[in-house]
Amino acid sequence: MLRREQIRLRALKRAQMANISTDLLDCVPDGVFAVDANWRITLFNSAAEQITGVPREEAIGRPCCEVFRASICETACALKQTLATHRPVLNKVVYIVNAHGERIPVSISTAVLKDARGRVIGGVESFRDLRLVEELRQQAEQQVSFSDIIGRSAAMRRLFDLLPPVAESDSTVLLEGASGTGKELVARAIHQLSRRRERRFVALNCGALPDTLLESELFGYKAGAFTDAKKDKPGRFAIAEGGTLFLDEIGDISPAMQARLLRVLQERVYEPLGAVEPVPCNVRVIAATNKSLRTLVGEGKFREDLFYRINVVRLELPSLRERREDIPLLIDYFISSFNRLKGRDIAGVSDAVLARLMEYDFPGNVRELENIIEHAFVLCRGGLIEIDHLRPHLRGDQEGARSGLPAGLTLVAMEKLLIQDALRRHKGNRAAAARELGINISTLFRKLKSMGQLPVKKPR
């Protein structure tokens, strides 16, 4: 009788403790569930019900893969990994499908579940709903982007401020910037903001074509103009009528083509090959180059009159190393884009990768960064992009990294680098550097003092 009563009391105590545990877990905002050795759910708190849309009474006793339908259940179950290695998984980002068929991003953590004697009896997993985080991230993206151009640096904010008034005018625009800085994106933004947005935006890379082809591409030709001209072909000026024509790499065209283009911009007429009458045109021209046209004019390689004709409004696009604070934003943007395009669920980059990319000089600018992220996507099977997923020249202390910098910057070192770059660009003017960094000058002084860049006043 005594033995039976002891067993009954212990069972009652365990039930009371289970109720207490459930009550406590119902106060936790994260979803929590536990499984036994047969992968059947033994515990399911209120937050788990809300996130998955599955009532507790339906979840208890069912296999966890039927309730917690995650993107890793079939191939890389985190809980199975934890039970096999006895090592917890922390804050891994995956997607689940709730009872309504909605795909929800969650951050999961796992641990082994043991009894009072230390024996493994199952596992426990917590998961946090990241939908609010995702909404906030999207709102932040909207605040730091302008017509698909990403950036929150002072240089990009100045560019964003200039685009609306430039778009309102009908003047010719010259975009100067290194290759890969997004000149065509800026040209498209100007077109979309202008009164010509309902008409065509036509782009042509002038540097990729010889004179004969470039002339026919720009101005078109009439049937019979040459042997293979069986019928009329409209040129880019005709196709862009009423809209915008974007001429990329304009610094590479020959003197003869410069003369023909000058006449179009001055007279607003052009002559297709084989035509006998000029054709009027109503096209806004946006020209772009990765060279300094003023330098080319001084060297006699570019017509001065054409330079002044296209240099009515000049916008200079900063290189990526001049706007390093935009690198994390661009990384997130490219990862989100590739996740959608490739049906993947890469969560982001590791701290080591972010540090390496922050210290790299990016000779190919934004285009190179996009290429680096796409390359890492091919090698990364899930979770975070790590150093091993980067191209060889980006791993370790190699020539691709900035000279004199440590391999792997801390956040403090990144901040110091950005401040030093701003001061260098403004020749030591702290007020101008603070404005560019978007901080108060007193904040800049405090940071410089903490970095040992200001002399400490000695007490008298």
Buried (B, 14 or more C-beta within 10 A) or exposed (E): EEEEEEEEEEEEEEEEEEEEBBEEBBEEEBBBBBBBEEBBBBBBBBBBBEBBBBEBEBBBEBEBBBBBBBBBBEEBBBBBBBBEEEEBBEEBBBBBBBEEEEEBBBBBBBBBBEEEEEEEBBBBBBBBBBEEEEEEEEEEBEEBBBBEBBBBBBBBBEBBEBBEEBBEBEEBBBBBBBBBBBBBBBBBBBBBBBEBEEBBBBBBBBBEBEEEEBBBBBBBBBEEBEEEBEEBBBBBBBBBBEBBBBBBBBBBBEEEBBEBBBBBBEEEEBBBBBBEEBBEBEBBBBBBBBBEBBEBBEEEBBBEEBBEBBBBBEBEBBBBBBBBBBBBBBBBBBBBEBBEEEEBBBBBBBEBBBBBBBBBBBEBBBBBBBBBBBBBBEEBEBBBBBBEBBEEEBBEEEEBBEEEBEBBBEEEBBBBBBBBBBBEBBEEEBEBBBBBBEBEBEEBBEBBEEBEBBEEEEEE
